[in-house]
Amino acid sequence: MRDRLTKSTMFYISEVTVGFITFLFLFLFLKQQRNRIKLPGPWGLPMIGNILQLGTLPHLTLAKMRKCYGNVFQIHIGTKSVVVVSGYEMIKTVLVTQGKCFANRPDFYSLSLIGNGESFTFSLKYGESWKLLRKILGNALRSFSQEKAKNSTFSCLLEEHASAEAVELAKDFDNYSKDNSYFNGRGLISCAVANVVCAICFGKRYEHDDKDFHSLIEINNELQTASGSVSLLDFIPILRYFPSATLKAVHKFISGLNNYFERSIQEHYDTYNVNHIRDITDALINLCQTRDPTGKTACVTNKQIINTVQDIFGAGIDTVPTALEWSILYLITYPEIQPRIQEEIDTYIGFSKLPRFEDRHSMHFTEAFINEVFRHSSFVPFTVPHCTTADTFLNGYLIPKDTCIFVNMYQVNHDRDLWKNPELFMPERFLDELGQLNKEAVEKLLLFGMGVRKCMGEQIARNKIFVFLTTILQQVTLQKRLDDKICLTPHYGLAMKPAPFCFRAVSRI
């Protein structure tokens, strides 16, 4: 009898133990499943996913989808899954708070074409080599930005280059407006800014009618145009194996740019003088030649120097001209703004000297206008695609390693929770009660990204845009035809350009 009770008790205890363990495993499994909630998002079609839903202006489509699916949702483009992140705080989490977890670049075919897959900006994976290159690039930018100008009236060589080209551009605007003529300024703006970029990268200025110079600009423009078509190959890889005139053209354009960069940089190696830093290429060569061969910096190759210069060139030759085009378009669309900027120019600069970088600190309305151009146009709607470095949780969702991430900066810049009447163009939103630049509002603006992958050339770009804009408005007033209808709808791209428009310049002097 006692043996039977003992066996029954042991059997009961075993049942309880097994039940408890089963319950514990079930509890942990359900808890894990709750953490692995499927990401919300729209249904897609087989093979093509949500491509047709995105349309010609995907930043607007994804901003609308956010209203249905929240700040973190999933779409499918072709055969690839993409997590779309919106909302200022959520984007800040992705790019800053958990920045290292989202710091990689996806293995996109289009990005691999730039710098043979070793571009610092577009394709180099996050890691020690990337960190080292970023450090060297930062030091080179600081070194060059402090290089003395040839003319002692300028604070640095960069300012001197930018001011000289801005003056020439204002003269060109005036000349093209003779006999009450209206013109499209895109080509003139591209040449002027490209010359500053060439001076920054290669210490060289071209005459605007130079054939090689025009060829360089044309190749870059054609590459920008064709790259939109090539990006489809990132999501439907099988397409790259079909005959494509566009893909052949892209390879041709990239080859032309690569040849130019390799020639220019080889010339720098041949004529390099440690006591005379002419440009950013010299600064990079200087930092890499003076490195300790036994130290970590020995990992940086000369090829990476070429790719880094190519990144700087590509960013500078596209972002600043696009910003200036949008600035001019807003100035002629809202003519009441120009007198306010010109009043600041007359007060703080006058006509006896040219605008300087340091004038930005005094001209609060002008800075507010530039920031509102950035916000309202949001001409860089997305960051360069990011990619997770490891399995990561975001907003309660598990985001697997190597997941592609789209960061919708356009949505933040038009978020009604952040901006009052975001559809209106109001530079005053960037001013405080005292008429000073509101730094908190500027921090909410997204154009250059944030966190570990933030654009390192932001201040250089802002300085150049300021000098070009104020130099032009110091010399001339810009006007549109009375019967012209202004279109603010952009042409979609990595940097969205306005539709072509015409204007004229009326001399103020």
C-alpha positions in Angstrom: 0.0 0.0 0.0 2.8 2.4 1.0 4.6 1.6 -2.3 1.6 2.3 -4.3 1.1 5.7 -2.6 4.8 6.5 -3.1 4.5 5.7 -6.8 1.3 7.7 -7.1 2.9 10.7 -5.4 6.0 10.5 -7.5 3.8 10.2 -10.7 1.8 13.2 -9.5 4.9 15.2 -8.9 6.3 14.2 -12.3 3.0 15.3 -14.0 3.2 18.7 -12.2 6.8 19.1 -13.1 6.2 18.3 -16.7 3.1 20.6 -16.8 5.1 23.4 -15.2 7.9 23.0 -17.6 5.5 22.9 -20.5 3.7 26.0 -19.3 7.0 27.8 -18.9 8.1 26.9 -22.4 4.7 27.9 -23.7 4.9 31.2 -21.8 8.4 32.0 -23.1 7.4 31.0 -26.6 4.3 33.2 -26.6 6.3 36.1 -25.1 8.9 35.6 -27.9 6.1 35.5 -30.5 4.7 38.8 -29.1 8.1 40.3 -29.7 8.1 39.0 -33.2 4.9 40.6 -34.3 4.7 40.6 -38.1 5.4 44.1 -39.4 2.3 45.9 -40.8 2.3 47.0 -44.4 0.3 46.8 -47.7 -0.2 43.6 -49.7 1.9 43.3 -52.8 1.8 41.4 -56.0 4.0 38.4 -56.7 7.4 39.2 -58.1 6.9 42.9 -58.2 5.6 43.6 -54.7 4.4 47.2 -54.1 6.2 48.8 -57.0 3.0 49.9 -58.8 1.6 51.4 -55.6 4.7 53.6 -55.1 4.1 55.6 -58.2 6.3 58.4 -59.6 6.6 60.1 -56.2 7.3 57.3 -53.7 8.1 59.7 -50.8 4.5 61.0 -50.9 3.0 57.5 -51.2 5.0 56.2 -48.2 4.1 59.3 -46.2 0.4 58.4 -46.8 1.0 54.7 -46.0 2.4 55.9 -42.6 -1.1 57.1 -41.7 -2.4 53.5 -42.1 0.6 51.5 -40.8 2.5 53.7 -38.4 6.1 54.8 -38.2 7.5 51.4 -38.9 6.1 49.3 -41.6 7.1 46.9 -44.4 6.8 47.0 -48.1 8.0 44.7 -50.9 9.8 46.1 -53.9 10.3 43.3 -56.4 11.8 40.4 -54.5 13.2 42.4 -51.5 11.6 43.4 -48.3 12.1 47.0 -47.2 11.3 48.5 -43.8 10.1 52.1 -44.0 10.8 54.4 -41.0 9.0 57.7 -40.5 8.4 60.1 -37.6 11.1 62.3 -36.1 11.5 60.3 -32.9 11.5 56.9 -34.6 14.0 58.1 -37.2 16.2 59.5 -34.4 16.1 56.1 -32.7 17.2 54.4 -36.0 19.9 56.8 -36.9 21.2 58.0 -33.5 20.0 55.9 -30.4 20.4 52.6 -32.2 22.6 54.0 -35.0 25.2 51.3 -35.0 22.5 48.7 -35.5 21.3 50.4 -38.7 24.6 51.7 -40.0 25.2 49.3 -42.9 24.5 49.8 -46.6 22.4 47.2 -48.5 24.1 45.1 -51.2 22.5 47.0 -54.1 23.7 46.6 -57.6 23.4 50.3 -58.3 25.5 51.3 -55.3 28.2 48.8 -56.1 28.8 50.6 -59.4 30.0 53.6 -57.6 33.7 53.3 -56.7 33.7 49.6 -57.7 31.7 48.9 -54.6 34.1 50.7 -52.2 32.4 54.1 -52.0 32.6 55.5 -48.5 29.1 57.0 -48.8 27.2 54.4 -50.7 28.5 50.9 -50.3 31.4 50.6 -47.7 30.1 48.4 -44.8 30.1 49.8 -41.3 33.2 48.7 -39.4 36.7 49.6 -38.4 37.8 50.5 -42.0 34.7 52.7 -42.5 35.3 54.4 -39.1 38.9 55.0 -39.9 38.1 56.5 -43.3 35.5 58.7 -41.8 38.0 60.0 -39.3 40.6 60.7 -42.0 37.9 62.4 -44.2 36.8 64.6 -41.3 40.4 65.6 -40.6 41.0 66.4 -44.3 37.9 68.5 -44.5 38.9 70.5 -41.4 42.5 70.8 -42.7 41.3 72.1 -46.1 38.7 74.4 -44.6 41.4 76.1 -42.6 43.8 76.6 -45.6 44.6 80.2 -46.1 43.1 82.1 -49.1 45.4 83.7 -51.6 43.5 87.0 -51.0 43.7 88.1 -47.4 40.2 89.5 -47.4 38.8 86.0 -47.4 38.8 83.7 -44.3 39.8 80.6 -46.2 40.5 79.1 -49.6 37.0 77.6 -49.9 35.4 80.9 -49.2 37.5 82.6 -51.9 36.6 79.9 -54.5 32.9 80.1 -53.7 32.8 83.9 -53.7 34.6 84.2 -57.1 32.2 81.8 -58.7 29.2 83.5 -57.1 30.2 86.9 -58.5 30.6 85.3 -62.0 27.2 83.7 -61.7 25.6 87.0 -60.8 27.2 88.7 -63.8 26.0 85.8 -66.1 22.5 86.3 -64.8 22.7 90.0 -65.6 24.1 89.4 -69.1 21.5 86.8 -70.0 18.8 89.2 -68.9 19.8 91.9 -71.4 16.9 93.2 -73.6 14.4 92.1 -71.0 15.2 88.4 -71.7 14.1 85.5 -69.6 16.2 82.3 -69.4 16.6 79.0 -67.6 19.6 79.2 -65.3 20.2 75.5 -64.6 23.3 75.2 -66.9 24.8 78.4 -65.5 24.3 77.3 -61.9 25.7 73.8 -62.6 28.9 75.3 -64.1 29.4 77.8 -61.3 29.0 75.2 -58.5 31.0 72.5 -60.4 33.9 74.9 -60.6 33.8 75.3 -56.8 33.7 71.6 -56.4 36.6 71.1 -58.8 38.6 73.7 -56.9 37.8 71.9 -53.6 38.7 68.5 -55.0 41.4 69.3 -57.5 42.5 72.9 -57.0 41.4 73.7 -60.6 39.1 76.2 -62.1 37.7 75.8 -65.6 36.5 78.4 -68.0 32.8 77.9 -68.6 33.3 77.2 -72.3 36.0 74.6 -71.7 35.0 71.4 -73.5 36.5 69.0 -71.0 34.6 70.9 -68.2 31.3 70.7 -70.0 31.9 67.0 -70.8 32.4 66.3 -67.1 29.2 68.1 -66.1 27.3 66.4 -68.9 28.5 62.9 -67.9 27.5 63.6 -64.3 24.0 64.8 -65.4 23.5 61.8 -67.7 24.5 59.5 -64.9 22.0 61.1 -62.5 19.3 60.7 -65.1 20.1 57.1 -65.9 20.6 56.0 -62.3 16.9 56.0 -61.6 16.3 53.3 -64.1 19.2 51.2 -62.9 17.9 51.2 -59.3 15.1 48.9 -60.3 17.8 46.2 -60.8 18.4 46.4 -57.0 15.0 44.9 -56.4 14.5 42.7 -59.4 18.1 41.3 -59.9 17.2 39.1 -62.9 16.7 42.2 -65.0 20.4 43.0 -65.0 21.0 39.9 -67.2 18.7 41.3 -70.0 20.1 43.6 -72.7 19.8 47.2 -71.5 20.9 50.3 -73.4 20.5 52.3 -70.1 22.8 50.0 -68.1 25.4 50.1 -70.9 25.2 53.9 -70.8 25.6 54.0 -67.0 28.7 51.8 -67.2 30.1 54.2 -69.9 29.3 57.3 -67.8 30.9 55.8 -64.7 34.0 54.7 -66.7 34.3 58.3 -68.0 34.1 59.7 -64.5 36.6 57.1 -63.1 39.1 58.0 -65.8 38.9 61.6 -65.0 39.3 61.1 -61.2 42.2 58.7 -61.7 44.0 61.1 -64.0 43.5 64.1 -61.7 44.5 62.2 -58.6 47.6 60.8 -60.2 48.6 64.4 -61.2 48.3 65.2 -57.5 50.6 62.4 -56.5 53.1 63.6 -59.1 53.1 67.2 -57.9 52.3 66.8 -54.2 54.0 69.2 -51.9 53.6 68.7 -48.2 54.1 72.5 -47.6 51.4 73.5 -50.1 48.0 71.9 -49.6 46.0 72.9 -52.7 42.7 71.1 -52.1 41.0 68.2 -50.4 42.9 65.6 -52.5 46.2 67.0 -51.2 44.8 67.0 -47.7 43.9 63.3 -48.0 47.2 62.4 -49.5 49.0 64.3 -46.7 47.1 62.5 -44.0 47.7 59.1 -45.5 51.4 59.7 -46.3 52.2 60.9 -42.9 50.4 58.0 -41.1 52.3 55.5 -39.0 52.9 52.4 -41.3 52.6 50.1 -38.2 49.4 51.7 -37.0 45.7 51.2 -37.9 45.7 54.0 -40.5 47.8 51.7 -42.8 44.5 50.1 -43.7 43.5 53.0 -45.9 44.5 52.5 -49.5 45.1 54.9 -52.3 42.1 53.5 -54.0 39.9 54.5 -51.1 41.3 58.1 -51.4 40.1 58.1 -55.0 36.7 56.8 -54.0 36.4 59.4 -51.2 37.3 62.3 -53.5 34.7 60.9 -56.0 32.0 60.9 -53.2 32.8 64.5 -52.3 32.7 65.5 -55.9 29.4 63.7 -56.6 27.7 65.2 -53.5 28.9 68.7 -54.1 28.1 68.9 -57.8 24.5 67.8 -57.2 23.2 69.0 -53.8 24.2 72.7 -54.0 23.0 73.4 -57.5 19.7 71.7 -56.7 19.4 73.8 -53.5 20.1 77.0 -55.5 17.6 76.2 -58.2 14.9 75.6 -55.5 15.9 78.9 -53.8 15.5 80.9 -57.0 12.2 79.2 -57.7 10.8 80.2 -54.3 12.2 83.7 -54.6 10.3 84.4 -57.8 7.2 82.5 -56.5 7.1 84.7 -53.4 8.6 88.0 -54.5 7.8 89.6 -51.1 10.7 87.6 -49.6 13.5 89.1 -51.7 13.3 92.6 -50.2 13.6 91.2 -46.7 16.8 89.2 -47.6 18.2 92.2 -49.5 17.5 94.4 -46.5 19.7 92.1 -44.4 22.3 92.2 -47.1 22.3 96.0 -47.2 22.4 96.2 -43.4 25.1 93.7 -42.6 27.2 93.5 -45.8 26.4 96.5 -47.9 27.9 97.0 -51.4 31.5 97.7 -50.5 32.4 94.0 -49.8 31.2 90.6 -50.8 29.3 88.2 -48.5 31.3 85.9 -46.2 30.6 82.7 -44.4 30.7 84.5 -41.1 27.7 86.7 -42.2 25.4 83.7 -41.7 25.5 84.4 -38.0 24.0 87.9 -38.4 21.5 87.3 -41.2 18.8 85.4 -39.4 16.0 85.8 -42.0 18.2 84.7 -44.8 19.2 81.6 -42.9 15.5 81.0 -42.1 14.7 81.2 -45.8 17.4 78.7 -46.7 16.1 76.3 -44.1 12.5 76.7 -45.2 13.7 75.9 -48.8 15.3 72.7 -47.4 12.1 71.8 -45.5 9.4 72.7 -48.0 11.1 71.2 -51.1 12.7 68.3 -49.2 14.7 67.8 -52.3 16.5 64.9 -50.7 13.4 62.9 -49.7 15.2 59.8 -48.3 18.6 59.1 -46.8 20.8 56.7 -48.8 19.3 53.3 -47.9 20.5 51.8 -44.6 20.8 48.2 -43.6 20.8 46.4 -40.3 24.1 45.2 -38.9 22.5 42.5 -36.7 19.0 41.2 -35.6 17.5 44.3 -34.0 14.3 45.2 -32.3 12.5 48.4 -33.3 9.2 49.6 -31.9 8.5 46.0 -30.7 9.3 44.4 -34.1 12.2 42.1 -34.8 14.2 43.5 -37.8 16.5 40.7 -39.1 20.1 41.4 -40.0 20.7 42.7 -43.5 17.2 44.2 -43.8 17.0 47.2 -46.1 15.8 50.4 -44.4 14.2 53.4 -46.1 14.3 56.6 -43.9 11.6 59.0 -45.1 13.0 62.5 -44.3 10.3 64.1 -46.5 7.6 62.9 -44.1 9.3 64.5 -41.1 9.7 67.8 -42.9 5.9 67.8 -43.6 4.7 66.3 -40.4 1.8 68.3 -38.9 2.8 67.2 -35.4 6.1 69.1 -35.9 5.2 72.0 -38.2 2.2 74.3 -38.3 0.6 74.3 -41.8 3.6 72.4 -43.3 2.2 72.8 -46.8 2.8 76.6 -46.6 6.1 78.2 -47.4 6.9 80.3 -44.3 10.6 81.2 -43.5 9.3 82.7 -40.2 8.8 79.3 -38.7 12.6 79.1 -38.3 12.7 82.4 -36.3 12.0 82.8 -32.6 10.1 85.7 -30.9 13.1 87.9 -31.1 13.7 87.3 -34.8 16.7 85.1 -34.1 17.3 81.8 -35.8 15.4 79.1 -33.9 18.0 76.3 -33.5 15.4 73.9 -32.1 13.4 74.2 -35.3 16.6 73.8 -37.4 17.4 70.5 -35.5 14.0 69.1 -36.5 14.7 69.7 -40.2 16.1 66.6 -42.0 18.0 67.0 -45.2 21.6 65.9 -44.4 20.6 62.9 -42.3 21.7 62.4 -38.7 23.8 60.0 -36.6 26.9 58.0 -37.7 26.0 58.2 -41.4 25.2 62.0 -41.4 26.6 63.9 -44.3 30.0 65.3 -43.3 29.8 68.1 -45.8 26.7 69.8 -44.4 28.4 72.9 -43.2 30.4 73.3 -46.4 27.2 73.0 -48.4 25.4 75.5 -46.2 28.3 78.0 -46.5 28.4 77.7 -50.3 24.6 78.1 -50.6 24.6 81.1 -48.4 27.4 82.8 -50.3 25.9 82.1 -53.7 22.5 83.3 -52.7 23.5 86.5 -50.9 26.0 87.4 -53.6 23.4 87.1 -56.3 20.8 89.1 -54.4 23.4 91.7 -53.5 23.8 92.3 -57.2 20.4 91.6 -58.8 16.7 91.1 -58.1 15.2 88.0 -59.7 11.8 88.1 -61.4 9.5 85.7 -63.3 7.3 86.4 -66.3 4.0 87.8 -65.2 2.0 85.1 -67.0 4.1 82.2 -66.0 2.6 79.5 -63.8 5.0 78.2 -61.2 5.1 74.5 -60.6 6.6 73.3 -57.3 6.1 69.6 -58.1 9.6 68.1 -58.3 11.1 65.6 -60.7 11.8 62.5 -58.5 15.4 61.4 -57.9 18.1 61.0 -55.3 18.1 64.8 -55.3 14.7 66.0 -56.6 15.0 68.9 -59.1 12.3 71.5 -59.9 10.6 71.4 -63.3 12.4 73.8 -65.7 11.5 77.4 -65.3 12.7 80.8 -66.6 13.5 84.1 -64.8 15.4 87.3 -65.4 17.8 89.4 -63.3 17.4 93.1 -62.8 20.6 94.9 -61.6 20.5 96.6 -58.2 23.8 98.5 -58.8 
